[in-house]
Amino acid sequence: MSHSLPSPLQAVLDGYSDPYAIFPALLPPLCEVLQTDRCFLYLRNPATLVCKTAYCYRRKPDVPDVTDSDWRTEPDGLIDEDPLYAAAMRADPSVYVEDVETAAASVVNVEFERQYFGHRALIHAHLCEDGVMWGILQPCVFGSPRHWSDADRAVIAALEEKLTPLAIAYIKAAGV
């Protein structure tokens, strides 16, 4: 099923074909459309278990930048420590967390989220193909809970469909 995107996001996808150009161009308008504080893209090669947070856009400089400069081996035990990551690895549907502080422990490890990310509400959008996770797109909000609307969910569904092949192309081009 094909989903339509708001025009600022569709314009980026129409204007670029190279994933190395699309991703940094897409995150700022995505933060505007969703009214989030930060959005990052985590990419991983499922064959080699090499990963990195390739892009991170922050609307305010006081929001932490989580960009990785280099590819690294995926940490051991991450699926045991982070239920959101485990959901992505199972290629479950994307997870919409309205409040990290009150979400069920089966959904969010509050201490893990506080230590590594600091956000209060997030979308954990899984970029998966054939049951294999290649990446995670994560828009998030700091400081207060956030209700994710049907419109927000439609944007993410459309992006999952359009960004997954680009994420795979990016990883293959990186040769990691």
Z-matrix of the N, CA and C atoms (Angstrom, degrees):
N
C 1 1.443
C 2 1.527 1 108.36
N 3 1.297 2 116.82 1 133.90
C 4 1.456 3 122.09 2 -179.22
C 5 1.529 4 109.55 3 -99.59
N 6 1.307 5 115.47 4 134.20
C 7 1.452 6 122.22 5 179.73
C 8 1.527 7 108.49 6 -110.77
N 9 1.320 8 116.85 7 145.53
C 10 1.465 9 119.21 8 176.80
C 11 1.524 10 109.28 9 -88.42
N 12 1.304 11 114.78 10 155.94
C 13 1.461 12 121.85 11 -178.81
C 14 1.519 13 110.41 12 -116.23
N 15 1.342 14 117.62 13 153.20
C 16 1.460 15 119.85 14 171.23
C 17 1.530 16 110.26 15 -57.96
N 18 1.322 17 116.16 16 148.34
C 19 1.466 18 120.59 17 -172.51
C 20 1.530 19 114.82 18 -55.99
N 21 1.353 20 121.51 19 -37.12
C 22 1.475 21 117.62 20 178.52
C 23 1.529 22 113.28 21 -62.20
N 24 1.324 23 116.52 22 -33.56
C 25 1.467 24 120.16 23 179.52
C 26 1.524 25 111.01 24 -78.00
N 27 1.324 26 116.21 25 -41.92
C 28 1.467 27 119.93 26 178.69
C 29 1.525 28 110.38 27 -63.02
N 30 1.337 29 116.77 28 -36.01
C 31 1.474 30 120.54 29 179.08
C 32 1.525 31 111.21 30 -61.44
N 33 1.327 32 117.34 31 -38.83
C 34 1.471 33 120.18 32 177.71
C 35 1.525 34 109.66 33 -65.42
N 36 1.328 35 116.25 34 -46.83
C 37 1.467 36 119.50 35 -178.93
C 38 1.528 37 111.53 36 -64.48
N 39 1.329 38 116.96 37 -34.53
C 40 1.464 39 120.70 38 177.86
C 41 1.523 40 112.12 39 -75.03
N 42 1.333 41 116.77 40 -27.58
C 43 1.458 42 121.24 41 -173.46
C 44 1.520 43 115.07 42 -89.01
N 45 1.318 44 117.16 43 -13.09
C 46 1.467 45 121.00 44 -176.91
C 47 1.519 46 109.51 45 -133.21
N 48 1.323 47 116.28 46 149.59
C 49 1.461 48 119.85 47 172.82
C 50 1.526 49 111.54 48 -120.40
N 51 1.311 50 116.97 49 -19.41
C 52 1.463 51 122.77 50 -177.82
C 53 1.528 52 109.58 51 -87.11
N 54 1.351 53 118.05 52 122.18
C 55 1.461 54 119.21 53 -179.90
C 56 1.532 55 113.00 54 -58.80
N 57 1.331 56 116.98 55 -28.48
C 58 1.468 57 119.65 56 178.35
C 59 1.528 58 111.07 57 -66.21
N 60 1.319 59 117.52 58 -22.57
C 61 1.467 60 122.20 59 177.30
C 62 1.527 61 111.88 60 -97.54
N 63 1.326 62 117.12 61 -36.77
C 64 1.472 63 120.38 62 -176.72
C 65 1.518 64 111.48 63 -64.02
N 66 1.311 65 117.73 64 -48.14
C 67 1.460 66 119.94 65 -172.23
C 68 1.533 67 113.06 66 -60.23
N 69 1.332 68 119.74 67 -50.39
C 70 1.474 69 117.06 68 179.30
C 71 1.531 70 112.95 69 -67.48
N 72 1.325 71 116.78 70 -26.86
C 73 1.468 72 119.90 71 178.16
C 74 1.519 73 111.77 72 -76.71
N 75 1.314 74 117.80 73 -28.20
C 76 1.459 75 122.23 74 -174.55
C 77 1.528 76 113.61 75 -81.43
N 78 1.319 77 117.95 76 -35.01
C 79 1.465 78 119.72 77 -172.54
C 80 1.530 79 113.99 78 -63.26
N 81 1.346 80 120.72 79 -42.03
C 82 1.473 81 118.43 80 178.42
C 83 1.532 82 113.76 81 -60.77
N 84 1.342 83 120.19 82 -49.46
C 85 1.467 84 116.88 83 177.90
C 86 1.527 85 113.26 84 -67.16
N 87 1.326 86 117.99 85 -27.02
C 88 1.457 87 119.81 86 176.15
C 89 1.533 88 110.45 87 -64.64
N 90 1.334 89 116.11 88 -43.15
C 91 1.469 90 119.32 89 176.57
C 92 1.532 91 110.73 90 -61.56
N 93 1.318 92 117.47 91 -37.37
C 94 1.471 93 120.26 92 178.31
C 95 1.521 94 110.99 93 -68.19
N 96 1.325 95 117.50 94 -47.56
C 97 1.458 96 121.63 95 -178.28
C 98 1.527 97 110.75 96 -60.41
N 99 1.326 98 116.70 97 -45.05
C 100 1.464 99 120.88 98 -177.98
C 101 1.530 100 113.06 99 -86.39
N 102 1.326 101 116.63 100 -8.90
C 103 1.465 102 121.52 101 -175.41
C 104 1.531 103 111.41 102 54.68
N 105 1.341 104 114.38 103 54.00
C 106 1.460 105 120.92 104 177.51
C 107 1.520 106 109.29 105 -111.28
N 108 1.330 107 115.22 106 164.94
C 109 1.463 108 121.05 107 -177.99
C 110 1.517 109 113.18 108 -87.47
N 111 1.327 110 115.59 109 -29.80
C 112 1.465 111 120.30 110 -177.48
C 113 1.514 112 107.76 111 -150.15
N 114 1.327 113 114.47 112 151.83
C 115 1.457 114 120.24 113 170.90
C 116 1.523 115 106.95 114 -144.44
N 117 1.323 116 115.25 115 131.05
C 118 1.461 117 117.55 116 176.46
C 119 1.508 118 110.65 117 -131.09
N 120 1.328 119 113.98 118 160.93
C 121 1.455 120 122.28 119 179.12
C 122 1.517 121 108.66 120 -122.10
N 123 1.312 122 114.89 121 116.98
C 124 1.460 123 123.60 122 176.45
C 125 1.523 124 106.86 123 -100.52
N 126 1.322 125 116.51 124 131.21
C 127 1.460 126 121.73 125 -179.52
C 128 1.522 127 109.69 126 -123.90
N 129 1.335 128 115.53 127 146.81
C 130 1.467 129 119.53 128 178.92
C 131 1.527 130 109.76 129 -147.27
N 132 1.312 131 114.55 130 146.72
C 133 1.454 132 120.46 131 173.09
C 134 1.526 133 106.38 132 -95.71
N 135 1.334 134 117.68 133 112.18
C 136 1.460 135 119.29 134 -177.19
C 137 1.525 136 113.98 135 -67.06
N 138 1.314 137 117.91 136 -19.10
C 139 1.473 138 121.06 137 179.42
C 140 1.528 139 111.59 138 -79.70
N 141 1.336 140 116.85 139 -38.74
C 142 1.462 141 120.65 140 -175.73
C 143 1.524 142 113.17 141 -104.09
N 144 1.350 143 117.08 142 -12.00
C 145 1.467 144 123.71 143 -177.46
C 146 1.526 145 112.15 144 60.89
N 147 1.326 146 114.99 145 32.64
C 148 1.460 147 121.88 146 174.89
C 149 1.527 148 107.10 147 -99.67
N 150 1.335 149 116.34 148 139.58
C 151 1.453 150 119.80 149 -173.40
C 152 1.527 151 111.48 150 -148.52
N 153 1.333 152 115.11 151 166.40
C 154 1.454 153 121.37 152 169.23
C 155 1.522 154 109.70 153 -169.15
N 156 1.314 155 115.56 154 155.91
C 157 1.448 156 121.07 155 169.07
C 158 1.516 157 104.63 156 -85.53
N 159 1.316 158 115.38 157 100.69
C 160 1.461 159 121.57 158 -169.54
C 161 1.525 160 112.51 159 -77.13
N 162 1.336 161 117.14 160 -35.03
C 163 1.463 162 120.82 161 -176.48
C 164 1.518 163 109.72 162 -140.41
N 165 1.315 164 114.87 163 142.92
C 166 1.455 165 121.29 164 177.08
C 167 1.520 166 107.64 165 -146.34
N 168 1.316 167 116.31 166 126.08
C 169 1.466 168 121.19 167 174.83
C 170 1.525 169 108.35 168 -116.65
N 171 1.333 170 115.11 169 133.75
C 172 1.462 171 121.92 170 178.99
C 173 1.520 172 108.59 171 -122.96
N 174 1.316 173 116.26 172 133.15
C 175 1.466 174 119.20 173 179.82
C 176 1.525 175 111.67 174 -77.20
N 177 1.342 176 117.34 175 -21.36
C 178 1.460 177 121.58 176 179.20
C 179 1.524 178 108.74 177 -132.71
N 180 1.332 179 118.04 178 142.55
C 181 1.465 180 119.68 179 -176.75
C 182 1.529 181 114.74 180 -66.82
N 183 1.330 182 118.55 181 -18.08
C 184 1.464 183 119.51 182 179.83
C 185 1.536 184 112.87 183 -81.92
N 186 1.324 185 116.95 184 -4.52
C 187 1.465 186 121.53 185 175.61
C 188 1.534 187 107.30 186 -83.53
N 189 1.333 188 118.11 187 131.19
C 190 1.471 189 120.11 188 -176.69
C 191 1.533 190 113.58 189 -61.35
N 192 1.328 191 114.38 190 138.53
C 193 1.466 192 122.64 191 174.60
C 194 1.529 193 106.85 192 -91.05
N 195 1.315 194 117.46 193 124.11
C 196 1.463 195 121.25 194 -177.17
C 197 1.534 196 112.52 195 -108.60
N 198 1.327 197 116.84 196 15.79
C 199 1.463 198 120.85 197 -179.27
C 200 1.530 199 110.75 198 -63.23
N 201 1.327 200 115.70 199 137.45
C 202 1.467 201 122.05 200 172.74
C 203 1.523 202 108.08 201 -96.83
N 204 1.327 203 117.03 202 137.51
C 205 1.458 204 119.46 203 178.14
C 206 1.533 205 111.82 204 -81.37
N 207 1.312 206 116.82 205 -27.25
C 208 1.459 207 120.82 206 -176.23
C 209 1.525 208 111.04 207 -130.48
N 210 1.322 209 114.36 208 155.72
C 211 1.459 210 120.74 209 171.10
C 212 1.516 211 108.17 210 -69.56
N 213 1.321 212 116.83 211 146.41
C 214 1.465 213 121.31 212 179.56
C 215 1.528 214 108.97 213 -142.53
N 216 1.313 215 115.79 214 163.09
C 217 1.458 216 120.12 215 176.42
C 218 1.522 217 108.81 216 -73.01
N 219 1.308 218 114.93 217 136.15
C 220 1.460 219 121.26 218 179.14
C 221 1.526 220 109.55 219 -56.49
N 222 1.328 221 118.01 220 131.57
C 223 1.471 222 120.05 221 -177.93
C 224 1.531 223 112.49 222 -62.31
N 225 1.319 224 116.38 223 137.22
C 226 1.465 225 121.27 224 174.37
C 227 1.524 226 108.92 225 -64.57
N 228 1.310 227 115.80 226 142.87
C 229 1.455 228 120.34 227 174.19
C 230 1.515 229 115.96 228 79.36
N 231 1.324 230 117.19 229 3.72
C 232 1.464 231 119.83 230 -177.00
C 233 1.525 232 111.42 231 -61.44
N 234 1.321 233 117.64 232 -38.30
C 235 1.473 234 118.84 233 -179.36
C 236 1.531 235 111.39 234 -68.64
N 237 1.328 236 117.46 235 -24.09
C 238 1.462 237 120.32 236 176.91
C 239 1.529 238 111.28 237 -80.36
N 240 1.316 239 116.64 238 -32.17
C 241 1.468 240 121.61 239 -176.85
C 242 1.527 241 113.05 240 -85.71
N 243 1.336 242 116.71 241 -30.74
C 244 1.458 243 120.91 242 -172.66
C 245 1.529 244 110.64 243 -122.89
N 246 1.345 245 117.71 244 103.09
C 247 1.468 246 119.82 245 -179.74
C 248 1.527 247 113.26 246 -61.52
N 249 1.328 248 118.12 247 -29.29
C 250 1.463 249 120.20 248 177.37
C 251 1.529 250 110.41 249 -66.57
N 252 1.319 251 116.44 250 -42.37
C 253 1.460 252 120.46 251 178.39
C 254 1.533 253 110.19 252 -65.61
N 255 1.323 254 116.07 253 -39.80
C 256 1.463 255 119.99 254 177.79
C 257 1.531 256 110.34 255 -60.87
N 258 1.332 257 117.26 256 -40.33
C 259 1.463 258 120.94 257 177.93
C 260 1.526 259 110.65 258 -62.59
N 261 1.325 260 116.92 259 -41.45
C 262 1.466 261 120.71 260 178.38
C 263 1.526 262 110.47 261 -64.78
N 264 1.314 263 116.53 262 -41.19
C 265 1.466 264 120.39 263 -179.89
C 266 1.530 265 111.78 264 -65.20
N 267 1.319 266 116.70 265 -29.21
C 268 1.468 267 120.37 266 176.52
C 269 1.531 268 111.23 267 -82.98
N 270 1.339 269 116.16 268 -3.26
C 271 1.468 270 122.49 269 -175.56
C 272 1.525 271 111.25 270 60.72
N 273 1.336 272 115.63 271 33.85
C 274 1.460 273 121.02 272 173.93
C 275 1.523 274 108.87 273 -66.09
N 276 1.323 275 117.40 274 163.39
C 277 1.472 276 118.88 275 173.21
C 278 1.535 277 110.44 276 -58.09
N 279 1.312 278 115.43 277 152.94
C 280 1.454 279 120.58 278 179.46
C 281 1.524 280 110.27 279 -56.70
N 282 1.334 281 115.21 280 153.37
C 283 1.457 282 122.13 281 -174.31
C 284 1.528 283 109.33 282 -111.90
N 285 1.315 284 115.60 283 131.66
C 286 1.466 285 123.35 284 178.90
C 287 1.518 286 107.66 285 -111.01
N 288 1.322 287 116.38 286 108.20
C 289 1.458 288 121.80 287 -178.35
C 290 1.524 289 108.13 288 -102.35
N 291 1.321 290 115.76 289 114.87
C 292 1.462 291 120.38 290 -178.23
C 293 1.520 292 112.22 291 -82.29
N 294 1.341 293 117.15 292 -27.76
C 295 1.462 294 120.68 293 178.15
C 296 1.523 295 108.74 294 -154.14
N 297 1.314 296 116.09 295 109.00
C 298 1.465 297 122.07 296 179.44
C 299 1.524 298 110.06 297 -56.35
N 300 1.338 299 116.76 298 -36.65
C 301 1.461 300 121.64 299 -174.88
C 302 1.528 301 113.21 300 -68.84
N 303 1.320 302 118.61 301 -25.83
C 304 1.464 303 120.64 302 -176.46
C 305 1.532 304 113.44 303 -116.63
N 306 1.323 305 117.89 304 -0.79
C 307 1.474 306 121.06 305 -179.80
C 308 1.524 307 110.02 306 -66.76
N 309 1.307 308 115.51 307 151.54
C 310 1.465 309 121.17 308 178.43
C 311 1.526 310 110.75 309 -61.71
N 312 1.327 311 115.56 310 145.32
C 313 1.466 312 120.77 311 179.25
C 314 1.523 313 111.65 312 -61.85
N 315 1.324 314 117.21 313 -24.83
C 316 1.464 315 120.05 314 177.39
C 317 1.530 316 111.63 315 -71.90
N 318 1.335 317 116.77 316 -15.95
C 319 1.463 318 122.15 317 -179.74
C 320 1.524 319 111.39 318 -101.80
N 321 1.327 320 117.05 319 -43.03
C 322 1.469 321 122.01 320 -172.76
C 323 1.532 322 110.03 321 -136.32
N 324 1.317 323 115.83 322 135.01
C 325 1.459 324 122.25 323 168.40
C 326 1.526 325 105.54 324 -92.12
N 327 1.326 326 116.64 325 99.62
C 328 1.464 327 122.05 326 -172.91
C 329 1.525 328 111.39 327 -55.79
N 330 1.314 329 117.79 328 -46.17
C 331 1.469 330 120.48 329 -177.95
C 332 1.535 331 111.40 330 -64.26
N 333 1.313 332 117.07 331 -40.01
C 334 1.469 333 121.33 332 177.15
C 335 1.531 334 110.01 333 -60.83
N 336 1.337 335 116.24 334 -46.85
C 337 1.470 336 120.25 335 179.89
C 338 1.520 337 111.18 336 -62.68
N 339 1.321 338 117.72 337 -42.56
C 340 1.475 339 121.02 338 178.62
C 341 1.524 340 110.75 339 -61.88
N 342 1.334 341 115.94 340 -46.91
C 343 1.465 342 120.86 341 -175.24
C 344 1.525 343 112.63 342 -65.36
N 345 1.336 344 117.24 343 -43.86
C 346 1.459 345 120.19 344 -171.47
C 347 1.521 346 115.04 345 -100.82
N 348 1.321 347 118.45 346 -22.44
C 349 1.459 348 118.60 347 -172.21
C 350 1.525 349 114.47 348 -126.90
N 351 1.315 350 119.14 349 -38.97
C 352 1.455 351 121.95 350 175.41
C 353 1.519 352 116.02 351 77.39
N 354 1.312 353 118.51 352 -0.10
C 355 1.462 354 120.76 353 -177.56
C 356 1.535 355 110.65 354 -81.35
N 357 1.330 356 114.78 355 164.70
C 358 1.466 357 120.58 356 -179.88
C 359 1.530 358 111.63 357 -106.30
N 360 1.323 359 116.71 358 -34.10
C 361 1.461 360 121.80 359 178.57
C 362 1.523 361 107.87 360 -138.21
N 363 1.333 362 116.76 361 147.80
C 364 1.458 363 118.79 362 -175.68
C 365 1.513 364 112.15 363 -157.07
N 366 1.312 365 113.75 364 160.43
C 367 1.458 366 121.93 365 167.73
C 368 1.520 367 106.19 366 -113.44
N 369 1.315 368 116.03 367 126.66
C 370 1.467 369 122.42 368 178.51
C 371 1.524 370 105.77 369 -106.89
N 372 1.349 371 115.48 370 85.91
C 373 1.465 372 122.04 371 -174.12
C 374 1.523 373 109.93 372 -88.22
N 375 1.314 374 115.47 373 121.17
C 376 1.461 375 121.96 374 -173.95
C 377 1.524 376 110.92 375 -92.54
N 378 1.328 377 115.11 376 122.94
C 379 1.465 378 121.86 377 177.16
C 380 1.529 379 106.79 378 -98.84
N 381 1.326 380 114.47 379 95.06
C 382 1.463 381 121.12 380 -173.15
C 383 1.519 382 110.80 381 -125.67
N 384 1.326 383 114.73 382 147.82
C 385 1.459 384 121.08 383 174.02
C 386 1.521 385 107.64 384 -134.57
N 387 1.326 386 116.33 385 130.04
C 388 1.465 387 122.26 386 178.90
C 389 1.530 388 112.19 387 51.61
N 390 1.325 389 116.21 388 41.39
C 391 1.453 390 121.41 389 177.42
C 392 1.511 391 115.36 390 76.12
N 393 1.341 392 117.56 391 12.52
C 394 1.462 393 122.23 392 -178.77
C 395 1.528 394 109.12 393 -118.33
N 396 1.328 395 116.01 394 129.23
C 397 1.461 396 121.65 395 -179.29
C 398 1.530 397 110.70 396 -84.90
N 399 1.346 398 114.60 397 124.81
C 400 1.462 399 122.48 398 177.92
C 401 1.527 400 111.78 399 -109.22
N 402 1.316 401 116.85 400 -19.32
C 403 1.451 402 118.50 401 -177.97
C 404 1.515 403 112.41 402 -171.62
N 405 1.332 404 113.71 403 170.46
C 406 1.458 405 122.24 404 176.98
C 407 1.516 406 107.21 405 -136.50
N 408 1.303 407 115.76 406 127.88
C 409 1.460 408 123.06 407 172.47
C 410 1.518 409 105.68 408 -100.86
N 411 1.339 410 117.00 409 126.61
C 412 1.457 411 118.05 410 -173.74
C 413 1.529 412 112.76 411 -132.46
N 414 1.333 413 117.05 412 91.78
C 415 1.460 414 120.08 413 168.60
C 416 1.537 415 108.39 414 -77.86
N 417 1.333 416 116.69 415 144.71
C 418 1.462 417 118.30 416 -178.57
C 419 1.526 418 111.64 417 -152.64
N 420 1.326 419 113.06 418 164.82
C 421 1.460 420 122.67 419 -178.77
C 422 1.521 421 107.77 420 -125.98
N 423 1.324 422 116.27 421 143.14
C 424 1.461 423 122.28 422 177.57
C 425 1.528 424 109.59 423 -108.16
N 426 1.320 425 116.10 424 149.58
C 427 1.450 426 121.09 425 168.02
C 428 1.516 427 117.17 426 88.43
N 429 1.308 428 119.37 427 -25.16
C 430 1.465 429 119.53 428 -178.89
C 431 1.525 430 109.86 429 -153.74
N 432 1.328 431 116.11 430 157.16
C 433 1.466 432 119.27 431 175.11
C 434 1.528 433 110.24 432 -63.97
N 435 1.320 434 115.36 433 166.65
C 436 1.462 435 120.28 434 -178.40
C 437 1.517 436 109.13 435 -148.67
N 438 1.313 437 116.55 436 129.20
C 439 1.462 438 121.59 437 172.27
C 440 1.527 439 107.71 438 -84.44
N 441 1.321 440 116.77 439 129.32
C 442 1.466 441 121.56 440 177.64
C 443 1.524 442 107.84 441 -94.74
N 444 1.303 443 115.99 442 116.83
C 445 1.467 444 122.53 443 -174.71
C 446 1.525 445 111.70 444 -78.13
N 447 1.323 446 114.81 445 169.45
C 448 1.461 447 120.07 446 173.92
C 449 1.525 448 110.49 447 -60.63
N 450 1.324 449 117.10 448 -36.31
C 451 1.474 450 120.84 449 178.09
C 452 1.534 451 110.37 450 -64.83
N 453 1.337 452 117.79 451 -42.18
C 454 1.471 453 121.32 452 176.76
C 455 1.526 454 109.96 453 -59.71
N 456 1.317 455 115.88 454 -44.14
C 457 1.460 456 121.35 455 -178.29
C 458 1.530 457 111.24 456 -65.89
N 459 1.322 458 117.03 457 -36.00
C 460 1.468 459 120.69 458 178.00
C 461 1.529 460 110.53 459 -66.82
N 462 1.328 461 117.17 460 -39.94
C 463 1.470 462 120.76 461 177.20
C 464 1.526 463 110.01 462 -60.96
N 465 1.320 464 116.54 463 -47.00
C 466 1.468 465 120.48 464 -179.14
C 467 1.526 466 110.83 465 -64.07
N 468 1.319 467 117.69 466 -42.84
C 469 1.472 468 120.32 467 178.50
C 470 1.520 469 110.89 468 -58.94
N 471 1.323 470 116.86 469 -42.76
C 472 1.465 471 120.46 470 178.90
C 473 1.526 472 110.76 471 -65.64
N 474 1.326 473 116.84 472 -41.08
C 475 1.465 474 119.65 473 -179.58
C 476 1.523 475 111.89 474 -68.77
N 477 1.313 476 117.82 475 -37.75
C 478 1.466 477 119.40 476 177.32
C 479 1.527 478 109.70 477 -56.78
N 480 1.294 479 116.17 478 -44.34
C 481 1.462 480 122.34 479 -178.99
C 482 1.531 481 111.49 480 -63.86
N 483 1.328 482 116.55 481 -42.59
C 484 1.464 483 121.18 482 -174.44
C 485 1.529 484 113.18 483 -84.88
N 486 1.336 485 117.23 484 -31.17
C 487 1.463 486 119.85 485 -174.29
C 488 1.525 487 114.07 486 -88.01
N 489 1.323 488 117.74 487 -25.00
C 490 1.468 489 118.47 488 -177.97
C 491 1.525 490 112.25 489 -57.63
N 492 1.347 491 120.15 490 -49.38
C 493 1.478 492 117.65 491 178.82
C 494 1.527 493 112.53 492 -63.94
N 495 1.333 494 117.34 493 -30.78
C 496 1.468 495 120.68 494 177.75
C 497 1.529 496 110.74 495 -69.60
N 498 1.340 497 116.31 496 -39.08
C 499 1.463 498 119.85 497 177.39
C 500 1.526 499 110.43 498 -63.01
N 501 1.321 500 116.14 499 -43.02
C 502 1.468 501 120.15 500 179.34
C 503 1.534 502 110.15 501 -63.61
N 504 1.310 503 117.06 502 -42.61
C 505 1.480 504 120.83 503 178.67
C 506 1.526 505 110.40 504 -62.90
N 507 1.335 506 117.23 505 -41.77
C 508 1.462 507 122.60 506 179.51
C 509 1.536 508 109.73 507 -59.73
N 510 1.326 509 116.33 508 -48.96
C 511 1.465 510 121.27 509 -177.79
C 512 1.524 511 110.58 510 -63.92
N 513 1.325 512 116.69 511 -43.63
C 514 1.463 513 119.40 512 179.43
C 515 1.521 514 111.42 513 -65.27
N 516 1.332 515 117.12 514 -38.62
C 517 1.472 516 120.76 515 178.21
C 518 1.529 517 111.14 516 -67.28
N 519 1.342 518 116.76 517 -31.96
C 520 1.467 519 120.20 518 179.26
C 521 1.522 520 111.55 519 -71.13
N 522 1.328 521 117.04 520 -20.94
C 523 1.465 522 120.92 521 177.00
C 524 1.503 523 114.02 522 66.64
N 525 1.326 524 116.75 523 31.01
C 526 1.462 525 120.07 524 -179.47
C 527 1.508 526 112.09 525 -99.20
